[in-house]
Amino acid sequence: MLKNDPILSIQSLKRDFKMGDETVHALRGVSFDIHRGEFVTIMGTSGSGKSTMLNILGCMDKPTSGHYILDGEHTEKLSRDALARIRNQKIGFVFQSYNLLSRTTALENVELPLLYNSKVSAEERHRRAVKALEMVGLSERMNHLPNQMSGGQQQRVAIARALVNDPVIILADEATGNLDTRTSYEIMMIFQELHKQGKTIAFVTHEPDIATFSGRTVTLRDGLLKKDVINENVQDAKAALEALPPPETFDEEDA
């Protein structure tokens, strides 16, 4: 990891919104870097500016002022088409609600981002999608539809889809928000494994226990950077999962 070479740099970032006659200052001059290979959690309660920050990090919005530099590119200067290119080629998104196409198999869902890349052949697209699904432990579910999979399995498909373009950063938005504790820890095991493989991850969450699985936590409050701390005692998701009591067995009437 090169500390002098951040993959993502936020500099004096501000974002204002007009609400009638009033101006809402969603971000008030936030600055931080994320370096290649880091696993960073971004935390904040409702109204902290976390969602606004996420939209800017994902190149879905531009700041009012300040700089957002991703992999050497000043995104605030780019056109809408250029931002779309960055979203497709440099950012892997994982959403809380999975965002899978319901009538499309796991394999086809994972192939989707590559359909917009004319340089990737159909054969290469298939190969990459298969590899990504194998990485998240879904080699036997490739031809299943989303409604044939559990929530945790659907999120694994979403993670595979985020990996298939080999992005410079994975941006996860409340990726465990719809999952129970056991499944959440299983998903965090995957993120920790990806981190070990050198992937750069920014994981947005409001859950403090999820933040303990990352190496660093950035906390926003009222549009400002409140804390930016290294997690000295990173929790191992596999160990946390094994420490949970066994899942209860329910009768069919209770299910």
Phi, psi and omega in degrees: 000127181262108184293340180265010185225071181294141176281336180221131180224123176253124185231113177049045187285128176232144175219118180249147176232139175274124176238089186069236179271355184258155174248123177265125180265087184290321174233135192241032179106061184265138178224130169193161178242152168235125184265157181305128178088001178278154172240103187244134173262135174249117185245157176170145178278179177302132181088002182281341187101003184297315181293321177297317177299317180299317180297324179286317178300325181274007180059031175261353178209161177244149177288156173291321175205169184095186186230142170232108183251120180240119179052042175087356182254131175282099187291334183292346180263356190271156177284171178299319179295321179293322177295322177297322178297317179295317178303319184282324189257336188242348183236130173255117184264138170231120186254159178300321186263016175071314179057044176268150175283123192292330183259021185236137182295166177304315181298316181291325176298319182288327179291338191309311181300333182281345178297335182270003180250102185294345181278350183257121180286165178299322179294316179293322178300315179296315182299315181295320181294318177300314180299317181296318179292325176295323181297331182257013173077031182240032183297336181265002182241016188298328184259013178275148173276159180307321182286358175259008182233155176287169177301319179295321178292321177297322178292328175296320176300316180298322178293317177300319179297323179292333183274338196296334179268005183051060185290162177283338178210142172261125181248110183254127181251101179049047188294347176248007188297331181261010188245152175287171186301313182300312181293324177301316180292325176297319178293320179293331173300319179295315180297320178294324178292319177298322177298318179298331179278001175100005180288144175266129187228131169244115188246110181272127181205163172246006185261113182301325182292328178291324180297335182292347180272355180256168183272350185200144180233124174256125183244128177256147173209129179052039177079008181239157175281110182274315182217151172215096190234145172281133177276105184289336183236074181292128180279144178270119186296324179296316179295321179296322178294317181293336180279347179289148174296152181300148180297143180288150176260125182254146170289160180300328181293334182273340186289000000 
